[in-house]
């Protein structure tokens, strides 16, 4: 079962509400013993979707207080803490979620994302590899591992995982974006620009993509001005 497919850094708060609702009603993992009082859970979902993260934290606190074994309460609070950049707290809550239910791959993938942000790449690799071992068909897991490879200067493996993510989900803008960065790291500047253009066509309103493409264009223009062939830069 694919839980929350947008749990890497590219996830947007509104997607959480939809994904969590699907998760709850799917019934494949949760049973009544995990379900907290509906009002607190619903409030947490709604507040997260509105980017009211502090209020969401309070709601998920109530969820956990009402049921200390609720893995989703810890997961939701950990995700919210990640957005508040409270990475040690997020790591702790996600570790608790994993302790409560060690069979959910998205718990590991989100903790890997948090570990990347902390520079704890050893743990990030362990977690994302665990997620992939549980479910090898989720493209977002390969995107997260691609980031870990890029951050540890393993550019060929980063590109390989980005391509794998696209193979699994050909219309994933986050996979195209990850491949754009992976190509950029390998100095395939034209290829990176092509992928960024695809991303921007898919999600034209995200300023982060426009800024990245503009920076890449400036780099390409610099090398052209200096008379340096772009092909000579590639590894």
N, C-alpha and C positions, 0 to 999 in steps of 0.2 A: 504494500500500500504506500502510495506517495502522500506524505503528510503535508508539509508546508513547503512548496516547491520554490518559494522565493525567500529562503531564509538566509542567503548570503547578503553581502552588503548592498545588493541592488534592490532588495525588497522595499516596497513602499508601505507605510502603515495601513492604508485601506485594504491592501491585499491580505493582511493578517486576519481581518475580520471575516473575509470570505473563506479563507483557507481554514480557519479555526472552526467556522460553522460547518464546513464540509467534513472536517475531521470528527466533530462531535456526533454528527448524524450518520456518519458512515457505519459506525458500530463495529468496525473490524478490530479495534483495539480497546476502546473504552467500555467499561461496564459500569453499573450503577455505583459501585464502590469508589470509582474515581470521580464521579460527578459531584461538584460542590453545589451550593445554593445557586440557582440559576440567575438571581438578580446580580450577584457579585461578578459572576463570570461574564454575563452580558454587559455589565457596566465596564469591565476591564477591556472587553473587545471594542466597545464603542469609544471609550476614551483613547485607546491606542490608535484606532482608526482616525481619530480627530487630532492626533499628535499631542494629546494631553497626557504625557507620559507619567508625570508625577501622580495624577489621579488614577491612572491605570495601575501604578505600583500599589496604591492603597487598596484598590479593588482586588488585585491578585493576592495581597496580604490577607484579605478576608477569606479568599478561596482557600488559602493554605491553612489559615487558622481553623476553618470549619472542617477541613479534611487534610491532615498532615501527610497523608499518603498520595495526595493528588499530584501526579507527575506533570499534568498540564498546567497546574497553578505555578509550579516552579519554572516550567518552560516559558510560560507567558511572562513571568516576572523577569526571567533571565533575558529574554528578548528585549523587553522594555528597558532593562538596565543597559543593554548594549547600546541602544539609541541614546541613552543619557551618558554614554561613554564611561559607565561605571563597570569597567571590565573585570576587576577582581570579584565584585558582587555577582556579575553575570556568570562568571566561571563557576562560582560556588553553587548558584542556583541550578545551573545546567548539570553540574556534577550530581546534585541531589536528584534531579529529574532522571538522570541515567541510572542512579542507584535504585530509584523506585521502579523504573521499567527499562531494563538494559537492552530491550529488543527494538527500540524505535530509532531508525537511522537518522532522522532529522534532529534528534537531540545531539548526536555526535557531530553532525555537520555544522550546527549552529555553534557548538563549543569550539570546533575547529576554526570557524570564522572569528570568534572571540580571541582564540589563541594567536591567530595571524596578527590581529591588531595589537596584541601584547608582545609580539616578537617571539612567542613560545612555539617555534616551528616544529620542534620534536613532538610535542603533544598534538599540534595541529595535524601533522602527518598521521600519527596514531589514530586520531579521531576520524579524520576523513577517510582513511583506509578502512576503518571499521564500518563506517556508513556505507561505503561502496561494497564491502563484503556482504552486508545485509541486503542491500539493494543496488545492483550494478546497472540499473536502467534509468536512474535519475540524472539528467544532464547537469543539474545544478551542483551535484557533488563533484563532478569533474571540473566545473568552473572554479569551485573553491580550492580543489587541489592544484589547479593550474595557477591560482594566485600564490599558493604556498611555494610551488616550484619557482615562479618568477621571483618571489621575495628571497629565495635562497639561491638565485642565479643559476637555476637549472632550466635554461630557456627552451631547449629542445623538448624536454618533458612537459613544460608548460604549454607549448604549442600543440603537442600531441594530445593532451587532455582537453584543450579548447576544441580541437577538431573532433574529439570523441563526443564532447557535449553537443556539438552541432549535428553529428551523426545521429544522436539519440533524439534531438529536438531541432529539426532543421529551421524552424521559424522562431527560435529563441533569440530575442534581441540581446539578452544578457550573455548568451554564448558567443554571439558575433562580437560583442564589445570585449569580452575576455580574449577572443582570438585577435582582435585588433591590437590590444596591448601586448599580447604574446609576440605577434609579428613585429611590433615596434621595438620590443626588447632585442629581437634578433636582427634589427635593422632592415627588415623587409618593409620599407617605408611606403612604397606604393601599395603593397598588399594591405598594410594597416589602414591606409587612407580609404581603400575600397571598402573595408569592413566598417569603418566609422561612418561612411556614407550610407551604408545599409542600415546601421543602427539609427542614424538620424532620420532616415526615411520612415523607419518603424515608429520611433518615438521622437518626433520633431521638437517637443517642448522641453526636453531635459537639457538644461544649460550645461551640465557637466560634460555631456557628449560634445556639444558645440565647442566648448573651451578646449577639450582634448584635441578635437580635429584642427582647430585654429593653431594650437601649439605645434601639432605635427606638420601642418602646412608651412609654418615658419621655419621649421627645421629642414624641410625639403627645399624650400626657397633658398635657404642659406647654402646648402650643399651645391645647388645648381649655380648660385652666384659665384661660388668658389671654384666652379668647374670640376667638382668631384662627382663622378658617375655614381648614381645611387646603387647600381649593381655591385660596385666595388666595396660597399659597406657591409653587405650581407655576409653572415657567417657561413 
